[in-house]
Amino acid sequence: MRLFFTLFLLFIFQYVFPHTIFIGNGSGAIIKNDMKDLLPGDTLAIRSGSYEKGGSFSNLKNITIINSGGILDFGQTVSLGRLSRVSISGAGVKGLKYGIRFQHTKGNAFTLTGSCSGLSISFCEYINLDGSVLDASTFFTVYIGDPATLALYKTTISNQKLVHSGALFVGSWAPTASFQNVVDSIAFLNIIIDSTASDVVQVLGSSIYRMMASDWRITGPCPNGKHDAGIFQTHGNGTIKNIYRRGGWGYLWRVWNVGLNGRADSYLYNCIDLSTDCYGTLDVRMEAEDTTTGNQVPYCRGASMHVLNNTTGNKRNAVRYVSVLVVAGQFFSKNGYALEIRNNLSFNTATDNANTLVKQNTEDPLADTSNNIYVADPIASGILLDTVDCRLNPSGRAIDRAVSIPFIDSDIDGIKRPTGKAADIGAREFPDVNAVRGGHAAIPKKYVFFGIGLIAVAALILSVKKAAGKGPGNSTSGFHNQPSNEG
């Protein structure tokens, strides 16, 4: 009887508690196209090495794939298909941030060969990749209303670093009304783009709905920049926030606003977009052919756009076109759709002298353009302390001047909004001691040194006055006229 219970417990532990399966010998290809020897909840650990032939993962469910022992290098494409709740992570070794790497690789890093749901790809690095990180345009599925017929559903691509590589994601090239290779609910989080080999675009495709892009840093040149394109170029809807870009070409986002199975909203906020050539920050429009008739799933409608608390400036105009914050195409205001532009800070951009913030190509009226600031020189105007980090001048007129947007409760760095009496205009909120104590962000060193300097000067003046027999109440130094740092 004791032996029976022992065997029974071993059986239970084997099937209830997850375990780790090790595969790979450091070279060749990694191929796992079924759940043999795996159970949901298990971890597939790939031994470190250089797998010059790439690999394939398909027909897997509820498992985690990680690197083991060191960096996992792939020399060719890894195909992905029919995966459900599968996580591919390069965080398998403590202290190693990007444990999965593609370098000097011809073609794509990952290619989609079948529909996937709940896919996650994280902690990967791409160096001189001449293809895309994830290409979802090479197989075909038509969405008929069942999530199983989506190309990607509830997907997360996070903690990626691209160095002189191609696009991060490529989706469908088909018209939205065809419902081909539809992507629903996809997130691109914590992305570093350190120069690029792509033609501007990092996220490209039709039929990408409920997209979330947050916490990107895009720097370095775009050698192929020459087209009317954007870092994000999509037909669909979504939210882009907390993006810092400096240098390069084209828009930050070029979007044909579309909602899947109903009306939708798109948002661009807390973004800093600086020193780029051509076109400005956002190009937004709607096209009648992107929508469909009837209410039977699937169907398409339009979307409204909300442009809030962004900072954009030092734009160049290489093709004799405007480089303003928003280039606005038709958005069918008569049907109830809106374009809202509020709380934005813009400086030194190329305008057509009609509007320093918006190039409006239709007669659709704007819903709201309140609480925006445009200046030619933000430092001379006393609004910013610099034009690289775009730190706010605590005595400038962007402080406490933003209209309240309840869902924007922090700035590009996570500092609480509002910190002062009201939120600040632009992508940054001026920090104060309460924000630091709350754990949101540290005060930049320049502000700390500025405060220490003021204290030292004040102490010196007081000591001199005491020596002269004067009290603080008789001071004529003018420090009582200094603006408050609250904000």
Number of C-alpha atoms within 10 A of each C-alpha: 6 7 8 9 10 11 12 12 11 12 11 11 12 12 14 12 11 15 15 15 13 14 15 16 14 16 18 16 20 20 15 15 16 12 14 8 7 19 19 18 18 19 20 20 19 22 19 21 19 19 20 18 15 22 20 18 20 22 15 23 22 18 22 19 22 24 24 22 14 19 23 24 23 25 23 21 23 20 20 23 20 21 22 19 18 25 22 21 22 26 22 23 15 10 8 13 18 23 25 25 21 28 19 15 21 15 17 21 26 23 23 22 20 21 26 28 21 18 23 20 20 25 23 25 23 26 18 17 26 21 21 23 27 24 23 26 20 13 16 18 16 14 19 14 14 10 17 15 21 23 28 27 21 18 22 21 24 22 22 25 23 25 18 22 27 28 27 27 22 22 24 25 15 15 14 24 16 14 23 24 28 29 29 22 17 22 20 23 18 19 22 19 22 17 19 27 21 21 19 27 28 21 21 22 23 26 29 26 24 20 21 18 23 21 20 23 17 20 17 15 18 22 15 13 19 15 13 13 22 26 24 23 22 26 26 31 29 26 18 24 23 24 24 22 21 20 18 24 29 28 29 30 22 24 24 23 27 32 25 24 17 14 15 21 20 24 16 23 25 30 29 28 26 28 20 27 21 27 31 34 29 23 25 20 24 23 15 12 10 22 17 16 9 10 11 9 13 16 21 26 21 28 26 24 24 18 22 28 31 29 26 30 30 22 28 22 18 15 10 12 14 23 32 30 32 23 21 20 18 18 27 21 15 9 8 10 20 20 24 16 24 24 27 28 27 26 23 20 27 23 20 14 9 9 11 22 26 22 22 16 11 12 12 17 14 16 15 12 16 13 19 21 21 18 16 14 16 23 17 10 12 15 23 21 17 12 17 15 13 20 20 27 21 22 16 17 16 27 25 21 19 21 17 16 14 9 7 16 14 20 25 22 16 16 23 25 24 23 22 19 12 16 28 29 29 32 29 30 30 27 26 19 13 14 20 14 10 11 11 16 17 16 15 11 9 11 16 12 11 11 13 12 12 13 12 12 12 14 12 12 15 17 14 12 15 12 10 9 8 13 12 11 6 8 13 8 11 7 10 9 7 8 10 9 16 16 23
